[in-house]
Amino acid sequence: MFSEAYSAMVQGIEGRIIHVEADISNGLPCFALVGHLSPELKEARERVYIALKNSGFKIPPKKITINISPASIYKDGTGYDFAVAVAILAAFGTASKKHIGSIVFIGELGFDGKSKAVKGVLPMVYTAYEHGIKHVIVPKQNVSEAMFVKGINVIGAENLSEIVTILNNEEMPVSANKEKNILYSGKMPLSGGDSEILDFADISGQGMACRAAEVAVAGMHNFLMAGAPGTGKTMIAKRIAGIMPGLQFDECMEISKVYSVSGLLAKESPVITERPFRAPHHTITQTALTGGGRYPKPGEISLASGGVLFLDELPEFKRQVLEVLRQPLEDGYVNVARLDGTCRYPAKFMLVAAMNPCRCGYYPDKKKCTCTPLQVKNYLGKISMPLLDRIDICVETVPVNFSGIDTCVNNNSRTSKEIKKRVQAAQDIQKQRYKNESFMFNSRLNPQDIGKYCILSIEAKEWLKDILNSISLSARAYHKILKTGRTIADLEGSSLIEKAHIMEAVCYRGINSKYWGQGVE
């Protein structure tokens, strides 16, 4: 006697259809699972057998062999229990085979036969939809998450007996919540309401830092703030996600997949509709930051994809931890290689970092700073030049006196709502300009593209030429200034990069000379 059923697994954040075959034959009674399986998947033998018995199904003493294919792929997790149980019951004739070929079964079973929620349901259901599967049966607890995918009939099951009842019906039931399946088309925004909890208007002073944050978001430039304690660095960072344009459908799907496989989707919010903001502590490990582990899962840089990764007290992070950011910042993804395969996770985040200029925090204020020049040098040296090179905009936050606090309260032009409108307009310009390119933002311009898209006015070109002749400015720093200037021009709605735009862009490289001695680089 032979039967089969279909399930799904997750590789990275993408799903894959899995074929479960059951063979019942005469011989010494046993229950074997084959197919390059993880220890927890091999334990499905005990889970499923006891669940079948406690659900009232009689299993004759036969040789039961289950093959979970393709055997060339290492499979882990507990989401195959539904498919294994159904394949066995169909082989014995207890469950009808009529609908099995059009269903993907995803779920774990308890000893009492009740269903249990599993991680990664969203990418698995979406993969089933892409393969033309008509129905998917998941645990009741995962229904709201699965409902995000339109075009597939999502059925929630509370226990194994309910699944068998569904299979033995002449017609497959239509999910009672089918009308709630979410349909979004193309570029329809999923978030971006006008009510942000944290508002830039709450920040007193720091006009240059706030303006730099606006420019950074408009062009998706990585952003570093340096300054004494209590000058508002963290306040600014926490408000950056609130001025980012709303998520598009493809972004929402990708981010939600990451959170789904990480088991971080809440029941009441089955999909991510707001830009992520992740702020790991400086004691974080390399694996926790990039992802991985014995059974790979996404790290903080993937959980921040589509949003902000905020590293506070940047020099306090271990150097080797910071260095692993270099490749994801360039490529927009991270590969986690293991013996059984490689998982690719998205890493399209905006890096926002904050730091004190020395260990005591008050350099170069000689009245307050207690650090020696060597201590300052060693502290700043914890940030490598290759990493600093990937940060386009660097600004200094300065202490604000009473008059600065008093004059900056209730600044309506600096509310998050108004900033967001300007950022959205600038990004729309970039998306239109780069519609035929593989990138969408100014921060991704390479040297060849800079010559094509960063056109300077005559006055701006002459002024920048004078700067090049008067100070030591590398080609790399020159390109950074042009990319930032291009973003500033987009914010102003200018097709040309004017002198004022270049001057502002140069200001955003000033602290590199002050702290790291790189001219304006």
N, C-alpha and C positions, 0 to 999 in steps of 0.2 A: 504494500500500500504506500502510495506516494502522494504528497501534497506540497504546496508552496505558498508563501506569503511574502509581502514586501514591507520593508522598514526603511529607515534612513539613518545616516550618521553625519557628523560634522568633521570637515577637514579645514582647519583654520577657522574661517567664518562662513565657509561655503558648505552646502549640503551635498550628499551623495546617496543615491538610491542603493539599498542593500537587498539582496535576494536571500530569503530564508527557505531552505528545502528540508522537508521531513520525510524520512523513510522508515516504515514500520515493517519488520520482518520477523520470522521465527528464529529462535535461537535463545541463548542465555539472556534472560531479562537484564537490560541495562539502558542507560540514558546517556548518550555521548554527544558532545558538542565539538565540532571541528570548524576550522576556518581562520587560523591565525588570530586568536582571541586573547584579550587581556584577562587578568585574574578575576576582576569583578564581573566580566561577561561570562566567564566559565561558571561562575556561581549562579548564573541564571538557571542552570540545571536544577538545583535545589529549590530555588524560588518558584520556578514554573511548576515543577512536579507537586510541591506542597500546595500551591495555589489551586491547581487543578483538583487535587483531592479535597481540599476544604471548600471548594465551590460546588461539590456534589457530582463531579464528573468521574465516571469509572474508567480507569486506565488498565486494560488487560496487560498481563505480564508478557511483554514483547520486547524485542530489541529495537530501541528507538535511537535513530541517528539523525542529528540535526547538522546541516551544513550551512554556514553563514558566509556567503560569497559576495564579492570576489575574494578568494583566499589570499591573494597577493597583497592585500591591504590590511594593515593592523587595525583591529576594531576594539574600541573600549566603550565604557559607559553601560548604563542599565536600561536604555530605551528600547531594547529589542525584545523584552519579555512578551509584549502583546503579540508580536509576529510569531515568536516561537510557540506560544500556547495555541494560537489559531492554527498554525501549520499542523500541529499534533492532532488537534481536535478534528480538523478537516480530513486528515489521513485516516482517522478512525471512523469518519462518517458522522460525527456528532455535530459538526458545523458544516453548512452548505458551502460548496466551492463556487457557487454561481457568481458572487460579487467580488471574490477575493482578488482577482487580477486587476481590479480597478480601485483598490484601496491600499493606502500606506498606513501601517500600524506603528504608532510611536507611543511608548509608555512602559513604565515599570509596574510590576505586580508585587503586592505584599503577600505574606503567607495566607492571609484570609481571602485572597482573591481580589482585593480592592486595588484600584489604580493609584499610582503615585506620580507626582509631577517630575518631569525631567528637564534638564537644561538644553538650550539650543533648539527649541521647537520652531522658532521663527525661520531660521535658514533651512531647516529640514522641510517644513511645509512649503516654503517658497520653491524649493527644488522639486518637490512633488508636482507643484503647479507647472513648473517649466517643462516637466517630462510628460505633461498631459494627463496626469492622474486626476480622476474625477472626485475621489473622496479621501478623506484622511480621518482616522480615529485617534484621538489623543485623550489623555486624562482630563477630567473635568477642570482641574486646576490650571491647565494650560490652554483652555479654550479661548480666553480673551486675547492671549498672545497670538494664537494661530489665526484668529479672526482678522488680523491685519491684512492677510493675503486674500484678495478677491479673486473669484474664478474657480474656487475649489470648495467643495462641501465639507465643512468642518463639523465633526460629530464628537461630542464629549462623552466619555464612558466612565461610570463610577466603579465598575467591577467587571470581572471576566464574564460572568453570566450575562450581563447586559450586552457585551460584544457579541456573544453567541446568538442571542435573541435578534440582534440587528442583522447578522449574517443569514439567519434562517427565514427572515422576512422575504416576501416576493419582491418588494421594492425597497431600495435603500431609503431610509428616512432623510428628510431635508432638515438641516439644522434649524432649530427654533430661532436662532440668532443670525440666520443667514443675511437678513437685511442689514445687519450691523457690520458685515464685512466691509473693510475700508477701501474705498476706491480713490486713488489720487492719480492724476494724469500728468505726464511730462514733468514740467518744472513748477507745478503748483506748490506754493510755500506751505509748510506744515506748522510753522511757528513764527514768532516775531511779533507778539502782541505789544501793545503800547504801554503795558503796566510792568515796569521793571522794579524789583524790590530795592535794588541798589542803584543809586543814581549819581552820575558825575557831578550834579549840582551840590551834592553833600560835601564835596572836597573844597576846602578853603586854600586859596593860593595855588601853587604848582601849575600855573597856566601853561608853561612850556611842556611840562611832563604830560598834562592832559591833552594838549595839542599833539604831542608826539604819539600818544596812545591812539588818537583818532587817525593819524597818518598811517601808523602801523597796521591798524585793522583794515583801513581802506585798501592797502596794497598787500595785506597778509604778510607783512614783514615781521621777522622776529624782533623782540623788543627787550631791552635791558635798562633797568633803573638802578642808579647807585646814589647813595646819600646817607645822611646820619639817621639814627633811629628816630621814629616818630614823625617823619616828614611826609607820610602818606603813600609810600610805595605799595604796601599791601592793599590799601583802600582803592587805589587806581587799578591794580591788577584784578581785584574781585569784580570790578565794574566793566571790564573789557568784553566779557562774553555777552553782556547786555546790549552792546552797541553793534554786535555782529548781525548781519541780515538773517532773516528766517531760514530755516532748513528747507531744502528742496527734497522731493520724494526720494531720489536716489541716495542723497546724503542720509536722510532719515532711515532708510532701509539698511544702509551699511552700518551706521552707528548702532541701530537696534540689534543687528546681528551680533555685533561685538558684545553688547550687554547681555544678549540672550545666551550665548555660549559661556559667558562668565557667570550666569545665574543671577544677574543683578536687575532683571526687569521685575518691577513690582506688579502685583495682581491688579491693582487699581489703575496702573499706567503701563499697559503691555508694550508700548513702543516709546522710544525717545523722540520727543518733539522739540526739545530745547537744546541749544548748544552746550556741550559738556564743559565743565570747569573742574579740572583735577589739580590738586595741590598736595603732592606727596611730601612726606617729611624727609628731612635731609639724611636720615638714617636708612633710607630705602636701599635695597640691594639691586644689582644689575638685573637679575631675573625678574624681580617685581616691577622694575621699570620697563623693561623691553618685552616681557612675556617669556613663557617657557615652563620649566619644571619637568618632572618625569612624564606627566601627562600634560602636554602644552596647553596653556590658556593665555589669553591676552594680558599684557601688562598695562601700566599706567599710560604709556604713550599711545596705545591703541584705544584705551578708554577715553582719552582726550581727543581722539581723531574727530575732526569737524569742529573743534572748539579750542579751548585754551589749556595748555599745560603750564602751570605756574610753579616755578622753582624759587621759593623764598630762601634767603640766606645762601645764595648760590655757591660761594666758596666753601661752605660747610659740607657740601656733598662730597663724597669720595671721588677722587679724580677719575678712577676707572669707570665709575658710574656715569659721570658726565660725558666721558669719551664715547660711550655707546650711542649717544644721541646724534653723533655726526652723520652717520649713514642714513638714519630715518629722516633727518632734517633735509637731506639732499634728495632722497628717493620718494618719500611719502609713504613708505611701507617698511615693515621689518620682517625678516625671515628668521624663523626659529627652526633650526635643523636638529633632528634627532635620528637615532639609528633606524627607526621605522618610517621615516619620511620627513618632509619639510612642510611647515605651516607658514602661510603668509598672512600677516595681520596689517590692516591699514594704520597709517601713522601720519595723517594729514592734519597735524595740529599746528597751532601758532604758539611758539615758545615765548613765554613772558617770564622774565627773571628779575629778581631784586636782590640787592646786596648792600652791605656796608662797605665803605672803602678800606676799612682796616678792622682788626679784631675788636678794638674798643668802640669803633663806629664813628669816630669824630675827625678822622683825617680829612682835609689838611688843616683843620682848626688847631693851631698849636696851643691854644689856651686850654682846650679840652682833651686833645689826643694824647695818650700816654704811650703810644707805640714808637719804637725806634724805626728809622728808615728801613733797616733790614727786615723787621717784622712786617712792615707795610708791604715791602716788596715780596716777601714770601707768601703773604696772605693773598695778594692780587695774583701771584704766580700760580695759584691753585686752578685758575681758569686758563686753559691752554689757548694759544693763539689760533689753532684750527677751529676750536669751538667759537671763540670770539669772532672769528672771521665769518661765521654763519649768522651773526646777529647784525642786521642792517642799521637799526636805530638804537642809539645809546644816549641816555640823558641823565642829568644829575638833578636830584630833588634837594632843595635847600630849606633850612628852617624858615618858618613863616612867622613874622611878628604880628602884633595885634592889628595894626593897620591893614596888613595883608589879609588877615582873617576877616576883618570887618568889611572890607571892600569886595570880597569875593563871594559873600553869602548871597544866595538867591540870584545867581547868574543864569538868566534864562537861556542864553545862547549856548550854555555848556550843560544843559540837561541831556541825559542819555537819549531821550526821545529826539531831540534836535540833532545830536551828533549822529544818531543812527540813520536819520534821513540823508545826511550828507555822505555818510559811508556807503549807503545803498546806491546813491546816485553815482559815486565814483566807481563802485564795483560794476554797475551796469555798463558804464563806459568801457571798462576793461574787458568785460565778457563780450561786448560787441566788437571791440578791436581785435581780440584774440580768438574769434569764433572759428577760424581756420587753423588754429594752433593746437598743440597738445596741452596747453596750460591756459589759465584764466586770469592770473594775477601778476602784477608787475614784479613781485619778489622772485618769480620764476624765470625772469628774462636771463638768457645767457649772453655772452659777449657779442655773438652774431646778431641776436635779436635786438640788443641795445642800439646798435647802429641803425637798425631798421625802424624802431618805434620811438626812440628817445631823441627827438629832434629839438635842438636848442635854438632859441632866437639869437640874432647876431650879438646883442648886448650880453646875453647869458654866456655865450661862447667866449667872448672876449674876457669877461670877468673870470670865468673858470680857467682860462688860459693864464691869466695873471696869477691865480692861486697856484696853479701847477708850477709856475716859474719861481714863486716866492717860498714855497714850503715843499718838504719831501712828501710827495703824494704818489702812492703806488697805483698801478693800473687797476688792481683789485679795489682799492678805495675809490678810485675814479668811477668804476662801474656801480659801486654801492650808492654813491652820491647821485648818479644819473637815474638809477631805479627809484630811489626815494623822491628825487625831483619830479619824476614822471607821475608818481602817486599824488604829490602835492598839486601838480598841475591838473590832474583829474579831479581833485577835490574843488579846484577853482573853475572847472569846466573849460580849461584852456587846452587847445590842441598842441600848442608849442610850450616848451619848458622855458619859462622866463627867468630873468636874473633873480627876482625875489624868490622863486621856487628853489633855485640852486643855492642861494644864500641860506635859506632855511634848512635845506638838506645837509649842507656843510656843518651847520650848528649841531646837528644830531650825531656828529662824529667827534665833537670836541672833547669829550671825557676820555677818549682813547689816548689822546696826547697827554692829558693831565694825569692819568693813572697808569697807563701802560707804555707811554713814551713812543707812540707810533705816528706822530704828526696828527693829521686828521684821520688817519686810518683807524 
